[in-house]
Amino acid sequence: MDKLMIFISDESGDTGVPHSINASKLYTISYALVINKNPDSLKHLISSASSASKEALGTGLSEWKKLGKDNKNNPQKLHKFIQNFYTKMNENGELVLFGFYIVDKQEIEQNDGDSNNKKRIKDAADQGYYFILKRVLACMKKIHYEKGLYPSNGEPALKWIIDNNSKEFISRQKKIAQDFEKNMNVKIEGPEFISKKEKHSHYKVNAIKIVDLLGGIASKIFESYAICNTYCNSLDCFREANCDNKMFKVWEEILKCAMNQQIYLEEKDNIIWRWKGIQYYPALSRSKHDRFFTEDGFFSTLS
Ligand SMILES: [Zn+2]
């Protein structure tokens, strides 16, 4: 692998209206930014995830949907997986940032019919990669110029690996990459579309599986928090003094990926944004969940 940072992304959930049968309540884009400190960074990431999965979940690296209910519904096991995964990455000295863009479909719905709601949800999903790349590229430039990882290498460059999708989706993402190259003075190699079933580019398939798995875990946590029927039957567990929703612990663990990294943007000596790893849509409803998301200045500048 060359001296590029690597951006890996995947989507979960659908863009159907949330009250229809089998439709998801959330649409989530999950991603990882791999700061390639050495040529084997991506391989280290995959081996860390694989062995953490074997230890904590009793199975090799798997997509979320194939994980099995006894793992999916077990916060202790999920917590252990994240913990082991990060520990192994740290041992290898790797720096990987994870992030999520969550579209809360129920908060977007209005009382003017399904077709309008479908359009709103689709638009929110479509905007996801703009929001994400704006954040990821800002972070990448910061690391590139300030941490001096590639002093001799010219402009910051990113390789983008993404799961395969419809023709419409593919052309949209290509357009987004081109627009950002022009507007942010960065190089984006790709996006390269990888099918999770593909065998020949094995390590890329596994890289996608990692973000797929984390996306599944993040959606699971958010859903268990929005409608907590396991622990307290509340619509807002964080305000429920007696709620002992164990999924929160998993979330805190996921956020730790950026806790020890000083990744932030400054303006006139004020830190205006620090990497926290989550974006939520619609932004106006975000304050309902402020204890879940915590303060994030970068986000508010986007809304
Ligand atoms: Zn609860």
Residues whose N, C-alpha, C, O or C-beta is under 5 A from the ligand:
A	BS01	ZN	C228 Y231 C232 N233 S234 C237 C243 N245
